[in-house]
Amino acid sequence: MELLRFSAFWCGTILFGSFLLEETEAMIIKVKRLCKFCDEQATNCTGKGRCKVECDRTAICPQEDDVCVSVWRKRDDNVTFDTVCHNPAQRLYGLVLENYNNSKCEMKERKGMGAEFFICSCSEDECNEHIIFNSYVASQVVAVILVSLVPLMVMAVVVITSFYCYRVYRQRQASSRRKKGPPLDFSDAHAIMIDDGSDSSSTLANNLNHNTELLPIELDVQVGKGRFAEVYKAKLKQGSSGGEEQGFETVAIKIFRYEEYASWKNEKDIFSDADLRHENVLHFLTAEERKVQRQYWLITAYHPRGNLQEYLSHHIISWCDLWLLGSSLSSGVAHLHSDHTSCGRYKVAIAHRDIKSSNILVKSDLTCCLCDFGLAQRLDNNLSVDELANSGQVGTARYMAPEVLESRINLENIESFKQADVYSMALVLWEIISRCSAIGEVKEYEPPFGNLREHPCVESMKDSVLRDRGRPEIPNSWINHPGIQIVCASIEDCWDHDPEARLTAQCVAERFDEMEYLDKLSDRSDSEEKIPEEIFVVDEK
Ligand code: ADE
Protein backbone atom coordinates (compact mmCIF):
# COMPACT_ATOMS: atom_id res chain seq x y z
CA MET A 1 0.00 0.00 0.00
CA GLU A 2 2.82 2.31 1.01
CA LEU A 3 4.63 1.46 -2.22
CA LEU A 4 1.48 2.31 -4.25
CA ARG A 5 1.20 5.70 -2.62
CA PHE A 6 4.90 6.43 -3.19
CA SER A 7 4.62 5.60 -6.93
CA ALA A 8 1.48 7.72 -7.32
CA PHE A 9 3.31 10.68 -5.80
CA TRP A 10 6.27 10.44 -8.21
CA CYS A 11 4.09 9.95 -11.29
CA GLY A 12 2.14 13.07 -10.35
CA THR A 13 5.35 15.06 -9.84
CA ILE A 14 6.82 14.03 -13.23
CA LEU A 15 3.57 14.88 -15.12
CA PHE A 16 3.35 18.28 -13.48
CA GLY A 17 7.02 18.95 -14.28
CA SER A 18 6.61 18.28 -17.99
CA PHE A 19 3.49 20.47 -18.14
CA LEU A 20 5.47 23.36 -16.61
CA LEU A 21 8.29 22.90 -19.15
CA GLU A 22 5.91 23.13 -22.13
CA GLU A 23 4.33 26.27 -20.69
CA THR A 24 7.72 27.96 -20.19
CA GLU A 25 8.76 27.19 -23.81
CA ALA A 26 5.58 28.77 -25.08
CA MET A 27 6.26 31.84 -22.97
CA ILE A 28 9.80 32.60 -24.42
CA ILE A 29 9.68 36.15 -25.79
CA LYS A 30 11.88 37.34 -28.61
CA VAL A 31 13.90 40.34 -27.40
CA LYS A 32 13.54 43.43 -29.54
CA ARG A 33 16.66 44.99 -30.97
CA LEU A 34 18.12 48.32 -29.76
CA CYS A 35 19.34 50.42 -32.68
CA LYS A 36 20.59 53.91 -33.33
CA PHE A 37 17.58 55.63 -34.82
CA CYS A 38 18.05 59.24 -35.91
CA ASP A 39 16.71 59.02 -39.46
CA GLU A 40 18.63 61.36 -41.73
CA GLN A 41 21.25 63.73 -40.32
CA ALA A 42 24.33 65.46 -41.66
CA THR A 43 27.73 63.85 -41.09
CA ASN A 44 31.45 64.54 -41.52
CA CYS A 45 32.10 60.90 -42.40
CA THR A 46 33.91 60.84 -45.77
CA GLY A 47 32.73 57.34 -46.70
CA LYS A 48 36.17 55.80 -46.12
CA GLY A 49 37.60 53.71 -43.30
CA ARG A 50 35.66 53.68 -40.06
CA CYS A 51 33.01 56.23 -38.97
CA LYS A 52 30.93 56.77 -35.86
CA VAL A 53 27.36 57.85 -36.42
CA GLU A 54 26.63 61.02 -34.44
CA CYS A 55 23.21 59.90 -33.35
CA ASP A 56 22.44 60.09 -29.66
CA ARG A 57 19.07 58.36 -29.92
CA THR A 58 18.87 54.63 -29.25
CA ALA A 59 15.46 53.14 -29.95
CA ILE A 60 13.83 49.81 -29.15
CA CYS A 61 12.91 48.57 -32.59
CA PRO A 62 9.13 48.26 -33.08
CA GLN A 63 9.18 44.73 -34.50
CA GLU A 64 10.89 41.63 -33.16
CA ASP A 65 12.57 40.83 -36.50
CA ASP A 66 13.93 44.33 -37.05
CA VAL A 67 17.65 44.79 -37.55
CA CYS A 68 19.75 47.96 -37.31
CA VAL A 69 20.49 49.79 -40.55
CA SER A 70 22.70 52.72 -41.48
CA VAL A 71 22.73 54.48 -44.85
CA TRP A 72 25.45 56.91 -45.96
CA ARG A 73 24.62 59.19 -48.88
CA LYS A 74 26.41 61.94 -50.71
CA ARG A 75 24.41 64.23 -52.91
CA ASP A 76 26.59 67.13 -54.14
CA ASP A 77 28.15 68.48 -50.95
CA ASN A 78 25.38 67.14 -48.80
CA VAL A 79 26.61 64.09 -46.85
CA THR A 80 24.16 62.31 -44.53
CA PHE A 81 23.68 59.25 -42.38
CA ASP A 82 20.31 57.51 -41.96
CA THR A 83 20.02 55.27 -38.90
CA VAL A 84 16.89 53.16 -38.61
CA CYS A 85 15.36 49.89 -37.44
CA HIS A 86 14.12 47.82 -40.34
CA ASN A 87 12.56 44.42 -41.00
CA PRO A 88 14.88 42.66 -43.47
CA ALA A 89 11.92 40.84 -44.95
CA GLN A 90 10.95 44.14 -46.52
CA ARG A 91 12.85 46.30 -48.97
CA LEU A 92 14.37 49.58 -47.84
CA TYR A 93 14.77 52.29 -50.50
CA GLY A 94 13.83 49.50 -52.90
CA LEU A 95 16.84 47.41 -51.80
CA VAL A 96 16.98 43.99 -50.18
CA LEU A 97 19.11 44.08 -47.01
CA GLU A 98 22.20 41.89 -47.11
CA ASN A 99 24.41 40.41 -44.40
CA TYR A 100 22.04 41.63 -41.67
CA ASN A 101 23.03 38.70 -39.41
CA ASN A 102 26.48 40.27 -38.99
CA SER A 103 27.45 41.71 -35.62
CA LYS A 104 29.19 44.62 -37.38
CA CYS A 105 27.77 47.09 -39.87
CA GLU A 106 29.94 46.78 -42.99
CA MET A 107 28.97 49.27 -45.68
CA LYS A 108 28.42 48.16 -49.23
CA GLU A 109 28.05 50.58 -52.12
CA ARG A 110 24.86 50.33 -54.15
CA LYS A 111 24.85 51.80 -57.64
CA GLY A 112 21.92 53.44 -59.38
CA MET A 113 20.60 55.26 -56.34
CA GLY A 114 21.09 58.72 -57.90
CA ALA A 115 23.96 59.54 -55.54
CA GLU A 116 26.88 57.93 -53.78
CA PHE A 117 24.97 55.44 -51.70
CA PHE A 118 26.29 53.00 -49.06
CA ILE A 119 24.13 50.78 -46.86
CA CYS A 120 24.80 48.31 -44.06
CA SER A 121 22.67 46.23 -41.70
CA CYS A 122 23.45 44.16 -38.61
CA SER A 123 21.85 42.31 -35.72
CA GLU A 124 23.44 43.36 -32.46
CA ASP A 125 22.33 46.14 -30.16
CA GLU A 126 23.47 49.56 -31.45
CA CYS A 127 25.61 47.84 -34.06
CA ASN A 128 24.74 50.54 -36.61
CA GLU A 129 26.66 53.15 -34.62
CA HIS A 130 30.17 52.11 -35.73
CA ILE A 131 30.38 51.82 -39.48
CA ILE A 132 33.03 50.15 -41.60
CA PHE A 133 33.23 51.02 -45.28
CA ASN A 134 33.91 48.01 -47.49
CA SER A 135 36.74 49.76 -49.29
CA TYR A 136 38.30 49.99 -45.85
CA VAL A 137 37.78 46.25 -45.24
CA ALA A 138 39.20 45.48 -48.66
CA SER A 139 42.15 47.75 -48.08
CA GLN A 140 42.70 46.13 -44.67
CA VAL A 141 42.70 42.69 -46.33
CA VAL A 142 45.06 43.90 -49.07
CA ALA A 143 47.32 45.42 -46.42
CA VAL A 144 47.42 42.15 -44.46
CA ILE A 145 48.14 40.19 -47.63
CA LEU A 146 50.84 42.62 -48.65
CA VAL A 147 52.46 42.64 -45.24
CA SER A 148 52.58 38.86 -45.12
CA LEU A 149 53.36 38.14 -48.78
CA VAL A 150 55.81 40.85 -49.74
CA PRO A 151 58.68 39.62 -47.52
CA LEU A 152 58.09 36.09 -48.82
CA MET A 153 58.13 37.29 -52.41
CA VAL A 154 61.25 39.36 -51.81
CA MET A 155 62.95 36.32 -50.27
CA ALA A 156 61.88 34.12 -53.19
CA VAL A 157 63.25 36.65 -55.69
CA VAL A 158 66.55 36.88 -53.77
CA VAL A 159 66.89 33.08 -53.58
CA ILE A 160 66.04 32.54 -57.26
CA THR A 161 68.38 35.32 -58.37
CA SER A 162 71.25 34.02 -56.22
CA PHE A 163 70.72 30.48 -57.48
CA TYR A 164 70.66 31.70 -61.07
CA CYS A 165 73.83 33.78 -60.57
CA TYR A 166 75.53 30.79 -58.91
CA ARG A 167 74.62 28.53 -61.85
CA VAL A 168 75.90 31.06 -64.37
CA TYR A 169 79.09 31.49 -62.32
CA ARG A 170 79.65 27.68 -62.14
CA GLN A 171 78.97 27.28 -65.86
CA ARG A 172 81.46 30.03 -66.70
CA GLN A 173 84.04 28.50 -64.37
CA ALA A 174 83.54 25.03 -65.87
CA SER A 175 83.81 26.25 -69.43
CA SER A 176 86.89 28.37 -68.70
CA ARG A 177 88.44 25.35 -66.97
CA ARG A 178 87.68 23.22 -70.00
CA LYS A 179 89.28 25.82 -72.25
CA LYS A 180 92.39 26.26 -70.12
CA GLY A 181 92.58 22.59 -69.16
CA PRO A 182 93.48 22.82 -65.47
CA PRO A 183 92.83 19.85 -63.19
CA LEU A 184 89.17 18.94 -62.95
CA ASP A 185 88.91 17.71 -59.40
CA PHE A 186 92.30 17.25 -57.94
CA SER A 187 91.36 16.60 -54.37
CA ASP A 188 93.28 13.41 -53.66
CA ALA A 189 96.96 14.14 -53.59
CA HIS A 190 98.03 10.58 -54.23
CA ALA A 191 96.53 9.35 -57.42
CA ILE A 192 97.44 10.87 -60.74
CA MET A 193 101.07 11.10 -61.42
CA ILE A 194 102.31 14.57 -62.23
CA ASP A 195 105.13 14.13 -64.65
CA ASP A 196 107.93 15.09 -62.32
CA GLY A 197 108.77 11.56 -61.44
CA SER A 198 106.80 11.70 -58.23
CA ASP A 199 103.48 10.07 -57.58
CA SER A 200 101.42 13.08 -56.62
CA SER A 201 97.94 13.04 -57.78
CA SER A 202 94.52 14.28 -58.48
CA THR A 203 91.07 13.16 -59.23
CA LEU A 204 87.92 14.03 -61.03
CA ALA A 205 86.13 12.52 -58.05
CA ASN A 206 84.45 9.32 -59.03
CA ASN A 207 82.57 11.16 -61.73
CA LEU A 208 81.58 10.44 -65.25
CA ASN A 209 82.58 12.91 -67.88
CA HIS A 210 79.18 14.23 -68.80
CA ASN A 211 80.74 16.98 -70.88
CA THR A 212 80.28 16.50 -74.55
CA GLU A 213 83.82 17.80 -74.90
CA LEU A 214 86.32 14.99 -74.46
CA LEU A 215 89.35 15.50 -72.26
CA PRO A 216 92.52 16.59 -74.09
CA ILE A 217 94.49 13.36 -73.80
CA GLU A 218 97.55 12.21 -75.68
CA LEU A 219 98.24 8.49 -75.51
CA ASP A 220 101.76 7.32 -74.73
CA VAL A 221 103.02 3.73 -74.42
CA GLN A 222 100.93 0.65 -73.67
CA VAL A 223 101.49 -0.50 -70.09
CA GLY A 224 99.07 -3.38 -69.76
CA LYS A 225 96.76 -5.75 -71.55
CA GLY A 226 93.78 -7.56 -70.12
CA ARG A 227 91.02 -9.83 -71.40
CA PHE A 228 88.79 -6.95 -72.47
CA ALA A 229 91.01 -3.91 -72.66
CA GLU A 230 94.45 -2.42 -73.07
CA VAL A 231 96.00 0.09 -70.67
CA TYR A 232 98.04 3.08 -71.84
CA LYS A 233 100.09 5.68 -70.09
CA ALA A 234 98.82 9.07 -71.28
CA LYS A 235 99.13 12.83 -70.88
CA LEU A 236 96.11 14.77 -69.67
CA LYS A 237 96.88 18.23 -71.01
CA GLN A 238 96.07 21.23 -68.93
CA GLY A 239 97.25 24.73 -68.10
CA SER A 240 97.49 27.94 -70.03
CA SER A 241 97.22 28.53 -73.73
CA GLY A 242 98.61 31.55 -75.63
CA GLY A 243 101.95 30.24 -76.72
CA GLU A 244 103.18 29.06 -73.31
CA GLU A 245 103.98 25.40 -73.00
CA GLN A 246 101.05 23.38 -71.78
CA GLY A 247 101.34 21.42 -68.55
CA PHE A 248 100.04 17.90 -68.22
CA GLU A 249 99.32 15.19 -65.76
CA THR A 250 100.14 11.57 -66.40
CA VAL A 251 97.10 9.34 -66.31
CA ALA A 252 96.32 5.75 -67.23
CA ILE A 253 93.73 5.06 -69.95
CA LYS A 254 92.03 1.71 -70.11
CA ILE A 255 90.69 1.32 -73.64
CA PHE A 256 87.83 -1.07 -74.45
CA ARG A 257 86.69 -1.86 -77.98
CA TYR A 258 83.00 -1.21 -78.73
CA GLU A 259 82.32 -4.97 -78.45
CA GLU A 260 83.47 -4.91 -74.82
CA TYR A 261 80.82 -2.38 -73.82
CA ALA A 262 79.48 -4.62 -71.00
CA SER A 263 82.86 -4.87 -69.33
CA TRP A 264 83.47 -1.10 -69.60
CA LYS A 265 79.97 -0.39 -68.28
CA ASN A 266 80.42 -2.72 -65.30
CA GLU A 267 83.76 -1.21 -64.33
CA LYS A 268 82.51 2.34 -64.89
CA ASP A 269 79.43 1.68 -62.72
CA ILE A 270 81.53 0.18 -59.94
CA PHE A 271 83.96 3.11 -60.07
CA SER A 272 81.15 5.68 -60.17
CA ASP A 273 80.18 4.85 -56.61
CA ALA A 274 81.95 7.60 -54.69
CA ASP A 275 82.06 5.33 -51.63
CA LEU A 276 84.58 3.13 -53.43
CA ARG A 277 87.22 5.83 -53.00
CA HIS A 278 90.02 4.54 -50.85
CA GLU A 279 93.78 4.91 -50.80
CA ASN A 280 94.09 1.20 -51.67
CA VAL A 281 91.66 1.28 -54.59
CA LEU A 282 92.82 2.65 -57.96
CA HIS A 283 91.76 6.28 -58.25
CA PHE A 284 89.17 6.77 -60.94
CA LEU A 285 88.85 10.04 -62.82
CA THR A 286 86.22 9.65 -65.48
CA ALA A 287 84.78 7.50 -68.25
CA GLU A 288 84.35 8.51 -71.88
CA GLU A 289 82.86 7.18 -75.05
CA ARG A 290 85.24 7.91 -77.95
CA LYS A 291 82.83 7.57 -80.84
CA VAL A 292 85.31 8.34 -83.61
CA GLN A 293 87.66 5.54 -82.58
CA ARG A 294 84.70 3.29 -81.59
CA GLN A 295 86.20 2.92 -78.13
CA TYR A 296 85.22 3.27 -74.49
CA TRP A 297 87.75 4.74 -72.08
CA LEU A 298 88.32 4.65 -68.34
CA ILE A 299 90.69 7.34 -67.13
CA THR A 300 92.46 6.62 -63.84
CA ALA A 301 95.54 7.47 -61.83
CA TYR A 302 98.81 6.23 -63.26
CA HIS A 303 101.25 4.26 -61.11
CA PRO A 304 104.67 3.96 -62.74
CA ARG A 305 105.75 0.98 -60.63
CA GLY A 306 103.16 -1.10 -62.52
CA ASN A 307 101.41 -4.16 -61.19
CA LEU A 308 102.41 -6.28 -58.22
CA GLN A 309 103.27 -9.33 -60.33
CA GLU A 310 105.73 -7.31 -62.40
CA TYR A 311 107.09 -5.65 -59.28
CA LEU A 312 107.70 -8.94 -57.47
CA SER A 313 109.26 -10.44 -60.60
CA HIS A 314 111.90 -7.73 -60.55
CA HIS A 315 112.38 -6.90 -56.88
CA ILE A 316 113.29 -8.66 -53.66
CA ILE A 317 111.52 -6.93 -50.84
CA SER A 318 112.23 -6.34 -47.14
CA TRP A 319 109.95 -7.27 -44.23
CA CYS A 320 108.99 -3.61 -44.10
CA ASP A 321 107.97 -3.69 -47.78
CA LEU A 322 106.09 -6.93 -47.19
CA TRP A 323 104.22 -5.30 -44.34
CA LEU A 324 103.34 -2.25 -46.46
CA LEU A 325 102.17 -4.33 -49.42
CA GLY A 326 100.24 -6.91 -47.34
CA SER A 327 98.66 -4.45 -44.96
CA SER A 328 97.52 -2.12 -47.77
CA LEU A 329 96.23 -5.03 -49.87
CA SER A 330 94.11 -6.37 -46.99
CA SER A 331 92.88 -2.83 -46.18
CA GLY A 332 91.82 -2.31 -49.81
CA VAL A 333 89.94 -5.62 -49.92
CA ALA A 334 88.38 -4.94 -46.49
CA HIS A 335 87.16 -1.55 -47.74
CA LEU A 336 85.71 -3.12 -50.86
CA HIS A 337 83.89 -5.78 -48.79
CA SER A 338 82.68 -3.41 -46.13
CA ASP A 339 79.07 -2.21 -46.02
CA HIS A 340 80.04 1.05 -44.37
CA THR A 341 82.52 3.82 -45.08
CA SER A 342 85.22 4.94 -42.65
CA CYS A 343 82.73 7.56 -41.39
CA GLY A 344 80.19 4.84 -40.64
CA ARG A 345 77.85 5.72 -43.51
CA TYR A 346 76.16 2.82 -45.33
CA LYS A 347 77.83 1.70 -48.57
CA VAL A 348 77.25 -1.20 -50.90
CA ALA A 349 79.74 -4.03 -50.35
CA ILE A 350 81.61 -5.07 -53.50
CA ALA A 351 83.24 -8.38 -54.38
CA HIS A 352 86.21 -8.04 -56.76
CA ARG A 353 86.05 -11.62 -58.08
CA ASP A 354 89.39 -11.45 -59.89
CA ILE A 355 91.96 -10.69 -57.20
CA LYS A 356 95.44 -11.60 -58.44
CA SER A 357 98.85 -9.97 -58.37
CA SER A 358 98.45 -8.57 -61.90
CA ASN A 359 95.25 -6.77 -60.83
CA ILE A 360 97.02 -4.95 -58.01
CA LEU A 361 99.12 -1.85 -58.66
CA VAL A 362 102.12 -0.79 -56.62
CA LYS A 363 102.13 2.88 -55.65
CA SER A 364 105.29 4.90 -55.18
CA ASP A 365 105.12 4.50 -51.37
CA LEU A 366 105.05 0.73 -51.89
CA THR A 367 101.44 0.38 -50.87
CA CYS A 368 98.97 -1.47 -53.07
CA CYS A 369 95.84 -0.40 -54.84
CA LEU A 370 93.27 -2.72 -56.34
CA CYS A 371 92.42 -2.29 -60.01
CA ASP A 372 90.46 -3.97 -62.80
CA PHE A 373 86.88 -4.03 -61.60
CA GLY A 374 85.57 -5.52 -64.85
CA LEU A 375 84.23 -8.59 -63.05
CA ALA A 376 83.34 -6.92 -59.76
CA GLN A 377 79.89 -7.42 -58.32
CA ARG A 378 77.93 -5.03 -56.12
CA LEU A 379 76.58 -7.13 -53.25
CA ASP A 380 73.23 -5.37 -52.96
CA ASN A 381 71.16 -7.00 -50.24
CA ASN A 382 68.17 -7.09 -52.54
CA LEU A 383 69.92 -8.97 -55.38
CA SER A 384 68.10 -12.21 -56.18
CA VAL A 385 69.83 -15.59 -56.27
CA ASP A 386 69.15 -15.64 -60.02
CA GLU A 387 70.87 -12.31 -60.53
CA LEU A 388 73.91 -13.52 -58.59
CA ALA A 389 73.92 -16.89 -60.38
CA ASN A 390 73.81 -15.15 -63.78
CA SER A 391 77.30 -13.89 -63.21
CA GLY A 392 78.45 -17.55 -63.15
CA GLN A 393 81.96 -18.81 -62.59
CA VAL A 394 84.21 -15.82 -63.15
CA GLY A 395 87.80 -14.92 -62.41
CA THR A 396 91.21 -16.40 -63.23
CA ALA A 397 91.40 -20.20 -62.77
CA ARG A 398 94.77 -20.06 -60.95
CA TYR A 399 93.30 -17.85 -58.20
CA MET A 400 89.82 -19.42 -58.00
CA ALA A 401 88.60 -20.65 -54.62
CA PRO A 402 87.64 -24.37 -54.50
CA GLU A 403 83.89 -23.58 -54.30
CA VAL A 404 84.20 -21.29 -57.37
CA LEU A 405 86.13 -23.95 -59.30
CA GLU A 406 83.32 -26.44 -58.75
CA SER A 407 80.61 -23.76 -59.22
CA ARG A 408 79.24 -24.44 -55.75
CA ILE A 409 79.33 -20.96 -54.33
CA ASN A 410 76.49 -20.34 -51.86
CA LEU A 411 74.37 -17.79 -53.74
CA GLU A 412 72.00 -17.41 -50.77
CA ASN A 413 74.69 -15.58 -48.84
CA ILE A 414 76.55 -12.57 -50.21
CA GLU A 415 79.38 -13.31 -47.75
CA SER A 416 80.35 -16.26 -50.00
CA PHE A 417 81.62 -13.82 -52.66
CA LYS A 418 83.81 -12.10 -50.09
CA GLN A 419 85.11 -15.48 -48.86
CA ALA A 420 86.13 -16.38 -52.43
CA ASP A 421 88.01 -13.03 -52.68
CA VAL A 422 89.79 -13.77 -49.39
CA TYR A 423 91.04 -17.10 -50.79
CA SER A 424 92.54 -15.27 -53.82
CA MET A 425 94.03 -12.62 -51.54
CA ALA A 426 95.79 -15.36 -49.53
CA LEU A 427 97.53 -16.54 -52.73
CA VAL A 428 98.72 -12.98 -53.39
CA LEU A 429 100.03 -12.67 -49.81
CA TRP A 430 101.91 -15.93 -50.39
CA GLU A 431 103.44 -14.45 -53.57
CA ILE A 432 104.56 -11.36 -51.63
CA ILE A 433 106.24 -13.45 -48.90
CA SER A 434 107.93 -15.63 -51.51
CA ARG A 435 109.92 -12.58 -52.60
CA CYS A 436 110.83 -11.30 -49.13
CA SER A 437 114.45 -11.43 -48.01
CA ALA A 438 113.33 -12.26 -44.45
CA ILE A 439 112.46 -15.86 -45.48
CA GLY A 440 116.08 -16.76 -46.18
CA GLU A 441 116.91 -17.89 -49.68
CA VAL A 442 114.65 -16.09 -52.17
CA LYS A 443 113.89 -17.94 -55.42
CA GLU A 444 112.93 -16.47 -58.78
CA TYR A 445 109.39 -15.12 -58.82
CA GLU A 446 106.78 -17.82 -59.44
CA PRO A 447 103.03 -17.41 -59.33
CA PRO A 448 101.06 -19.61 -56.91
CA PHE A 449 100.77 -23.15 -58.33
CA GLY A 450 103.69 -22.11 -60.54
CA ASN A 451 104.38 -25.73 -61.44
CA LEU A 452 101.26 -25.62 -63.63
CA ARG A 453 101.35 -24.26 -67.16
CA GLU A 454 101.16 -20.55 -67.87
CA HIS A 455 97.38 -20.25 -67.91
CA PRO A 456 96.03 -23.33 -66.17
CA CYS A 457 92.45 -24.17 -67.04
CA VAL A 458 89.67 -24.73 -64.53
CA GLU A 459 89.98 -28.53 -64.84
CA SER A 460 93.68 -28.66 -63.92
CA MET A 461 93.09 -26.23 -61.05
CA LYS A 462 90.28 -28.51 -59.83
CA ASP A 463 92.74 -31.41 -59.74
CA SER A 464 95.22 -29.46 -57.62
CA VAL A 465 92.92 -27.47 -55.36
CA LEU A 466 89.88 -29.77 -54.99
CA ARG A 467 91.03 -33.35 -55.57
CA ASP A 468 94.51 -33.01 -53.99
CA ARG A 469 93.53 -30.17 -51.62
CA GLY A 470 96.84 -28.61 -52.71
CA ARG A 471 97.99 -25.14 -51.72
CA PRO A 472 101.26 -23.29 -52.42
CA GLU A 473 104.05 -24.55 -50.20
CA ILE A 474 105.02 -22.67 -47.00
CA PRO A 475 108.54 -23.91 -46.22
CA ASN A 476 109.66 -24.08 -42.58
CA SER A 477 112.37 -21.50 -43.22
CA TRP A 478 109.64 -18.90 -43.82
CA ILE A 479 108.35 -18.99 -40.27
CA ASN A 480 111.66 -18.15 -38.63
CA HIS A 481 110.66 -14.52 -38.89
CA PRO A 482 108.01 -13.70 -36.22
CA GLY A 483 106.05 -11.37 -38.53
CA ILE A 484 106.09 -13.76 -41.46
CA GLN A 485 105.00 -16.54 -39.11
CA ILE A 486 101.87 -14.54 -38.25
CA VAL A 487 101.20 -13.67 -41.90
CA CYS A 488 101.59 -17.36 -42.88
CA ALA A 489 99.12 -18.39 -40.16
CA SER A 490 96.65 -15.85 -41.57
CA ILE A 491 97.25 -17.12 -45.12
CA GLU A 492 96.44 -20.67 -44.05
CA ASP A 493 93.25 -19.45 -42.37
CA CYS A 494 92.33 -17.52 -45.54
CA TRP A 495 92.73 -20.40 -48.01
CA ASP A 496 90.83 -22.91 -45.88
CA HIS A 497 88.79 -25.33 -47.99
CA ASP A 498 85.69 -24.36 -45.99
CA PRO A 499 84.76 -20.81 -47.06
CA GLU A 500 83.00 -20.17 -43.73
CA ALA A 501 86.22 -20.95 -41.82
CA ARG A 502 88.19 -18.26 -43.65
CA LEU A 503 89.21 -14.99 -42.03
CA THR A 504 87.67 -11.75 -43.26
CA ALA A 505 89.87 -9.23 -45.05
CA GLN A 506 89.20 -6.84 -42.17
CA CYS A 507 90.60 -9.38 -39.71
CA VAL A 508 93.76 -9.81 -41.83
CA ALA A 509 94.15 -6.00 -41.99
CA GLU A 510 93.85 -5.81 -38.20
CA ARG A 511 96.49 -8.53 -37.77
CA PHE A 512 98.84 -6.46 -39.95
CA ASP A 513 98.09 -3.39 -37.81
CA GLU A 514 99.03 -5.33 -34.70
CA MET A 515 102.39 -6.21 -36.30
CA GLU A 516 103.44 -2.64 -36.91
CA TYR A 517 106.01 -2.85 -34.09
CA LEU A 518 107.82 -5.70 -35.93
CA ASP A 519 108.11 -3.43 -38.90
CA LYS A 520 110.23 -0.99 -36.87
CA LEU A 521 112.33 -3.74 -35.24
CA SER A 522 113.38 -5.63 -38.31
CA ASP A 523 113.51 -3.05 -41.05
CA ARG A 524 117.10 -1.98 -40.51
CA SER A 525 118.68 -5.39 -41.05
CA ASP A 526 116.33 -6.19 -43.93
CA SER A 527 117.10 -3.11 -45.95
CA GLU A 528 120.77 -4.09 -45.92
CA GLU A 529 119.90 -7.44 -47.37
CA LYS A 530 117.84 -5.84 -50.07
CA ILE A 531 119.22 -6.40 -53.53
CA PRO A 532 119.90 -3.02 -55.15
CA GLU A 533 116.84 -2.04 -57.12
CA GLU A 534 118.62 -0.93 -60.29
CA ILE A 535 119.70 -4.49 -61.01
CA PHE A 536 116.11 -5.66 -61.09
CA VAL A 537 114.27 -2.69 -62.47
CA VAL A 538 113.35 -3.19 -66.08
CA ASP A 539 112.49 -0.09 -67.95
CA GLU A 540 109.53 1.59 -66.41
CA LYS A 541 106.39 1.84 -68.47
N1 ADE B 1 98.54 -0.98 -65.51
C1 ADE B 1 97.22 -1.09 -65.44
N2 ADE B 1 96.71 -0.01 -64.88
C2 ADE B 1 97.70 0.82 -64.61
C3 ADE B 1 97.81 2.07 -64.00
N3 ADE B 1 96.73 2.70 -63.60
N4 ADE B 1 98.99 2.61 -63.81
C4 ADE B 1 100.05 1.94 -64.23
N5 ADE B 1 100.05 0.77 -64.80
C5 ADE B 1 98.88 0.20 -64.98
Residues whose N, C-alpha, C, O or C-beta is under 5 A from the ligand:
A	BS01	ADE	V223 G224 V231 A252 T300 A301 Y302 H303 P304 G306
